[in-house]
Amino acid sequence: MTEHCEKKASLFREWQEATDNYAKAVAALTDNVGEVSESEYSRLKQSAEIARKLTKQIRTELDDHIATHAC
């Protein structure tokens, strides 16, 4: 496996982990609608948004890597 393909595999694993974390954050948010205080809901919403942005960032890095190195 070339260095570039190793980088692709690493980015793919990071993206998978990020999507899993995002899914968990969204589940925590939706599971707690009407069950937690407004401040706690805001915290959960912020966590989900951070996870969404990280997932998007890593996916962009993965797509850029694939486009640049054709691997």
C-alpha positions in Angstrom: 0.0 0.0 0.0 1.4 3.4 -0.9 1.7 6.3 1.5 -1.2 8.0 -0.2 -3.4 5.0 0.2 -2.4 4.7 3.8 -3.5 8.4 4.2 -6.8 7.6 2.5 -7.4 4.7 4.8 -6.6 6.8 7.8 -8.9 9.6 6.7 -11.7 7.1 6.0 -11.4 5.6 9.5 -11.5 9.2 10.9 -14.6 9.9 8.8 -16.3 6.7 10.0 -15.6 7.6 13.6 -16.8 11.1 13.1 -20.0 10.0 11.5 -20.6 7.6 14.3 -20.1 10.4 16.9 -22.4 12.7 14.9 -25.1 10.0 14.8 -24.8 9.6 18.6 -24.9 13.3 19.2 -28.1 13.7 17.1 -29.6 10.7 18.9 -28.9 12.3 22.2 -30.4 15.5 21.0 -33.6 13.9 19.7 -34.0 11.5 22.6 -34.0 14.4 25.1 -36.4 16.8 23.4 -38.7 18.0 26.1 -36.9 15.9 28.7 -34.0 18.2 29.7 -33.6 21.8 30.6 -33.3 24.4 27.9 -29.6 25.0 28.8 -28.9 21.2 28.6 -30.7 21.0 25.3 -28.6 23.9 23.9 -25.5 22.1 25.0 -26.6 18.9 23.2 -27.5 20.9 20.1 -24.1 22.6 20.2 -22.4 19.2 20.5 -24.3 17.8 17.5 -23.4 20.9 15.5 -19.7 20.5 16.3 -19.9 16.8 15.4 -21.6 17.7 12.1 -18.9 20.3 11.2 -16.1 17.9 12.1 -17.7 15.1 10.0 -18.0 17.5 7.0 -14.4 18.7 7.4 -13.0 15.2 7.5 -15.1 14.1 4.5 -13.8 17.2 2.6 -10.2 16.2 3.4 -10.9 12.6 2.3 -12.5 13.8 -1.0 -9.6 16.2 -1.6 -7.1 13.4 -1.0 -8.8 11.1 -3.4 -9.1 13.8 -6.1 -5.4 14.9 -5.7 -3.9 11.4 -5.6 -6.4 9.4 -7.6 -6.3 6.6 -5.1 
